Amino acid sequence: MARNKVEDDEILEESFDLKQVRRLLSYVGPYRRDLMAAVVIMIISSGLSMLVPIFMKNVMDSVQFAAGGGAAARGAVVRSVLRNSAATLAVAFVCACIMRWKIRLTSRVGQGVIYSLRRTLFVHLQELPFSYYDERPHGKIQVRVVNYVNNLSDLLSNGIVNTITDLFSLVFIFFFMLYLNVRFTLICLCGLPVLTGLIMFVKHRQHVAWQIQSNKQSNLNAYIAESINGIRVTQSFVREKENMLLFDRLSEQQRASWMHAVKYNFLLWPVVDNIASLTTALIYMLGAAWIAQGQTAITVGLLVAFTDYAWRFWQPITTLCGFYNSLLTAISYLERIFESIDEPVTVTDREGVEEMPPIRGDVSFRNVCFSYEDGVRVLNDVSLAVRAGQSCAIVGPTGAGKTTIVNLLSRFYNAESGEILIDGKNIEDVTIRSLRTQMGVMMQDSFLFAGTVMDNIRYGNREASDEEVIRAAKTVCAHEFIIGLENGYQTEVNERGSRLSAGQRQLISFARAVLADPKILILDEATSSIDTETEILLQRGLANLLKNRTSFIIAHRLSTIRSADCILYIDHGRIIERGSHEELMRLPGGAYRRLYEAQYAQL
């Protein structure tokens, strides 16, 4: 089976780059007060919880020293038990209150950072040029905005605070252990070199494993999105079985990569548990032996308290290992997220550009060249001039560069060389927003958003009234079919307008462009999905719209452009013929004439 575009894996970063984490922490800045408050209260909670083993030691020692004593000794034991039990309950209550407060603070921090990061990514995606989307399956872009950002939630909500708290806990526990017994402390620490060596061994392998897993997840999401969008084509060509085979392959790759990655995740904490068990067992053995030898410095209470601290010592290390695993996973996601955020916006406003003044409509191309790929020219030294109010039709074979011309005029791409001027002003010397708000574009892809018919038409002018929307629909002959829908203009059209025919979607898109009341109107195959009868009605409605308005019309149906003021015939990125319909038809053996006669010969 041929390799699908969605199976292409993105380049892996070989190094473990903590700069990604530092960059993520920059998003925490606005929430640093909440974060610091959570850290402080958790340190207080951790410090208080360190007292519990001491309370236990006091009780055990009072029982041991009171053994064989009289009523006074037994009374002292009871008072010690009550006093230390009350202190333990008080600590537990305070820690529970602190934990509740901590959860609220960390959730606010985590979700706030997730919101800021996702918003930054989404806003940047709005500004990226068409070329970025031309080169990537949309599912791979979507997985970064949704899945990858979501996977950082736990790291931000709990990981940072818990890590800082666990580090402080380790310091507290270490000093408490030293205070109780230095020899036991050294025994407890002897497992750290083993753990450090294991971490160094798995670090790079684990990082690469999670990068591979994120690639496979991205491939699977991209294919699912592509399959859903193309379901009609799939069922039309009975490709369900082949698609299922490809899905199985991508799904198995994702599953295998996940299992390989989590293998490293689950390698650390069992080692930590085993080291904790071994060191604790050794402390019990030596402690019992020293007590049997009569060493007065070692008591049962001390032994019980110290082993409690020993377990507490390894618990935050286990948590830190879990955080380390999450960090490695997060870095693989962050690399992809920041890769998108860092994607250069090649079509952007230059520094110091001004607003485009109200457009009259004079358009000039001067020796314009353009390539989508290096070394493959799509437009080659194109020059043209269209006066304000004129209609210019662009015809030619598929791939000749017709749509590229109007895309450059709208600054969806930047010309490689040459100049494009509107009213004598270079379009790269004005802001993109001020340029595009005065232009209306009707593309080949009649994209409708989820919502009502009214909302989709009003997308061209958010301030338009309902009456203006209806007037625009009437202009393009869409009103009759719209009022025939179940809820008229309030009919929900679903995502991409799936409830409407291709022609109906195109008419609504046409109304959207008309409502914007553009000074320059671009129609790229605007009538390709409209039946001939509707097209005749539409042409009548557009006659007034195009009057005194500069327009560029790309069409394969030459009957729709006969009245254009100027017709350009494009081939291999060059304008090889230009003139009115009558002028071009008088050229013996001309390309336009041959195309026109070929179309009518087929009728």
Long-range contacts (C-beta under 8 A, 24 or more apart in sequence): 1-242, 1-245, 1-246, 1-249, 4-223, 4-246, 5-137, 6-137, 6-139, 6-140, 6-219, 6-222, 6-223, 6-226, 6-250, 7-219, 7-223, 7-250, 8-219, 9-212, 9-215, 9-216, 9-219, 10-215, 10-218, 10-336, 12-208, 12-211, 12-212, 12-215, 13-211, 13-335, 14-208, 16-203, 16-204, 16-207, 16-328, 16-331, 17-331, 17-335, 18-331, 20-331, 20-334, 20-335, 20-338, 21-327, 21-330, 21-331, 21-334, 23-334, 23-338, 24-113, 24-117, 24-152, 24-156, 24-330, 24-334, 25-160, 27-113, 27-116, 27-117, 27-120, 28-109, 28-113, 28-156, 28-160, 30-112, 30-116, 31-108, 31-109, 31-112, 31-113, 34-105, 34-106, 34-108, 34-109, 35-105, 35-106, 35-109, 35-160, 35-161, 37-105, 38-101, 38-102, 38-105, 38-106, 38-109, 38-161, 39-161, 39-164, 39-165, 41-98, 41-101, 41-102, 41-105, 42-98, 42-102, 42-161, 42-162, 42-164, 42-165, 43-164, 43-165, 43-168, 44-98, 45-94, 45-95, 45-98, 45-99, 45-102, 45-165, 46-165, 46-168, 46-169, 46-172, 47-168, 47-172, 48-91, 48-94, 48-95, 49-91, 49-95, 50-169, 50-172, 50-173, 50-176, 50-309, 50-312, 51-87, 51-91, 52-88, 52-91, 52-308, 53-176, 53-304, 53-305, 53-306, 53-308, 53-309, 53-312, 54-176, 54-305, 55-84, 55-85, 55-87, 55-88, 56-84, 56-301, 56-304, 56-305, 56-308, 57-180, 57-299, 57-301, 57-302, 57-304, 57-305, 58-84, 58-301, 59-84, 59-85, 59-301, 60-299, 60-300, 60-301, 60-304, 60-305, 61-299, 61-300, 61-301, 61-302, 64-299, 64-300, 64-301, 102-161, 105-161, 106-157, 106-158, 106-161, 107-157, 109-156, 109-157, 109-160, 109-161, 110-153, 110-154, 110-156, 110-157, 110-158, 111-153, 111-157, 113-152, 113-156, 114-149, 114-150, 114-152, 114-153, 114-156, 117-149, 117-152, 117-337, 118-145, 118-149, 120-341, 121-145, 121-149, 121-337, 121-340, 121-341, 124-340, 124-341, 124-343, 124-345, 125-340, 127-345, 127-348, 128-343, 128-345, 129-345, 129-346, 129-347, 129-412, 129-413, 130-407, 130-412, 130-413, 131-346, 131-372, 131-413, 132-343, 134-372, 137-222, 137-223, 137-225, 137-226, 138-222, 138-225, 138-226, 139-218, 139-221, 139-222, 139-223, 139-224, 139-225, 139-226, 140-218, 140-219, 140-221, 140-222, 141-340, 142-221, 142-225, 143-217, 143-218, 143-221, 143-222, 144-218, 144-336, 144-337, 144-340, 147-217, 147-221, 148-214, 148-333, 148-336, 148-337, 149-333, 149-337, 151-329, 151-330, 151-333, 152-330, 152-333, 152-334, 154-326, 155-323, 155-326, 155-327, 155-330, 159-323, 159-326, 159-327, 162-319, 162-323, 163-319, 163-320, 163-323, 166-316, 166-317, 166-319, 166-320, 166-323, 167-316, 167-320, 169-312, 169-316, 170-313, 170-316, 170-317, 173-309, 173-312, 173-313, 173-316, 174-313, 176-309, 177-306, 177-309, 177-310, 177-313, 180-302, 180-305, 180-306, 180-309, 181-297, 181-298, 181-302, 181-306, 183-286, 184-283, 184-286, 184-287, 184-306, 184-310, 187-279, 187-282, 187-283, 187-286, 188-279, 188-283, 188-310, 188-313, 190-279, 191-275, 191-276, 191-278, 191-279, 194-271, 194-275, 195-268, 195-271, 195-272, 195-275, 195-317, 198-267, 198-268, 198-271, 199-268, 199-321, 199-324, 202-264, 202-267, 202-268, 203-328, 205-264, 206-261, 206-264, 206-265, 206-325, 206-328, 207-328, 207-331, 207-332, 209-257, 209-260, 209-261, 209-263, 209-264, 210-261, 210-328, 210-329, 210-331, 210-332, 211-332, 211-335, 212-257, 212-260, 212-261, 213-254, 213-257, 213-258, 213-260, 213-261, 213-332, 214-332, 214-333, 214-336, 215-257, 216-250, 216-253, 216-254, 216-256, 216-257, 216-258, 217-254, 217-257, 218-336, 219-250, 219-253, 219-254, 220-250, 220-251, 220-253, 220-254, 223-247, 223-250, 229-496, 261-329, 264-325, 265-325, 265-329, 268-321, 268-322, 268-324, 268-325, 269-318, 269-321, 269-322, 272-314, 272-317, 272-318, 272-321, 273-314, 273-318, 275-314, 276-310, 276-311, 276-313, 276-314, 276-318, 279-310, 279-314, 280-307, 280-310, 280-311, 283-307, 283-310, 346-414, 347-411, 347-412, 347-413, 347-414, 347-432, 348-432, 349-431, 349-432, 350-428, 350-429, 353-428, 353-429, 353-430, 353-431, 354-429, 354-430, 354-431, 355-430, 355-431, 355-434, 356-422, 356-425, 356-427, 356-430, 356-431, 356-434, 356-435, 356-438, 357-423, 357-425, 358-438, 358-519, 359-422, 359-423, 359-438, 359-439, 359-519, 359-520, 360-388, 360-423, 360-519, 361-386, 361-387, 361-388, 361-389, 361-390, 361-422, 361-423, 361-519, 361-520, 361-549, 361-550, 362-386, 362-387, 362-388, 362-421, 362-422, 362-423, 362-424, 362-550, 363-392, 363-409, 363-420, 363-421, 363-422, 363-520, 363-550, 363-552, 364-419, 364-420, 364-421, 364-422, 364-424, 365-405, 365-408, 365-418, 365-419, 365-420, 366-418, 366-419, 366-420, 366-421, 367-417, 367-418, 367-419, 368-408, 368-415, 368-417, 368-418, 368-419, 368-420, 369-415, 369-416, 369-417, 369-418, 370-401, 370-404, 370-408, 370-413, 370-415, 370-416, 371-416, 377-573, 378-404, 378-573, 379-404, 379-405, 379-408, 379-415, 379-573, 380-572, 380-573, 380-574, 381-418, 381-574, 382-418, 382-573, 382-574, 382-575, 383-418, 383-575, 384-568, 384-575, 384-578, 386-550, 386-552, 386-566, 387-550, 388-423, 388-550, 389-547, 389-548, 389-549, 389-550, 390-550, 390-551, 390-565, 390-566, 391-546, 391-550, 391-551, 391-552, 391-553, 391-563, 391-564, 391-565, 391-566, 392-550, 392-551, 392-552, 392-553, 392-564, 392-565, 392-566, 392-567, 392-568, 393-552, 393-553, 393-554, 393-555, 393-561, 393-564, 393-566, 393-567, 393-568, 394-552, 394-553, 394-554, 394-567, 394-568, 394-570, 395-554, 395-555, 395-556, 395-558, 395-561, 395-567, 395-568, 395-569, 395-570, 395-592, 395-595, 396-569, 396-570, 396-571, 396-591, 397-571, 400-570, 400-571, 400-572, 400-573, 401-570, 401-572, 401-573, 402-524, 402-554, 402-570, 403-444, 403-524, 403-554, 405-552, 405-570, 406-441, 406-522, 406-524, 406-552, 406-554, 409-439, 409-520, 409-522, 409-552, 410-435, 410-436, 410-439, 410-441, 410-522, 411-435, 411-436, 422-520, 437-516, 438-518, 438-519, 438-520, 439-518, 439-519, 439-520, 439-521, 439-522, 440-513, 440-514, 440-516, 440-517, 440-518, 440-520, 440-521, 440-522, 441-513, 441-522, 441-524, 442-509, 442-510, 442-512, 442-513, 442-521, 442-522, 442-523, 442-524, 442-526, 443-509, 443-524, 444-524, 444-525, 444-528, 446-497, 446-502, 446-505, 446-506, 446-508, 446-509, 446-529, 447-496, 447-497, 447-509, 448-493, 448-496, 448-497, 448-500, 448-505, 448-508, 448-509, 449-495, 450-492, 450-493, 450-494, 450-495, 451-492, 451-493, 452-487, 452-489, 452-490, 452-491, 452-492, 452-493, 453-482, 453-485, 453-488, 453-489, 453-490, 453-491, 453-493, 453-508, 454-489, 454-490, 456-493, 456-497, 456-508, 456-512, 457-489, 457-508, 457-511, 457-512, 457-515, 458-512, 458-515, 459-512, 460-511, 460-512, 460-513, 460-514, 460-515, 460-516, 461-515, 461-516, 461-517, 464-515, 468-515, 469-511, 469-515, 472-511, 472-512, 472-514, 472-515, 473-507, 473-508, 473-511, 474-541, 475-511, 475-514, 475-541, 475-542, 475-544, 475-545, 476-507, 476-510, 476-511, 476-514, 476-538, 476-541, 476-542, 477-507, 477-534, 477-537, 477-538, 477-541, 478-504, 478-507, 478-508, 478-510, 478-511, 481-507, 482-508, 501-529, 502-529, 503-529, 503-530, 503-531, 503-534, 505-529, 506-530, 507-534, 507-538, 510-538, 514-545, 518-549, 519-549, 519-550, 520-549, 520-550, 520-551, 520-552, 521-545, 521-546, 521-549, 521-550, 521-551, 521-552, 522-551, 522-552, 523-551, 523-552, 523-553, 523-554, 523-555, 524-554, 525-554, 525-555, 525-556, 526-553, 526-555, 527-555, 527-557, 527-560, 528-555, 528-556, 528-557, 535-560, 557-599, 558-595, 558-596, 558-599, 559-599, 567-592, 569-595
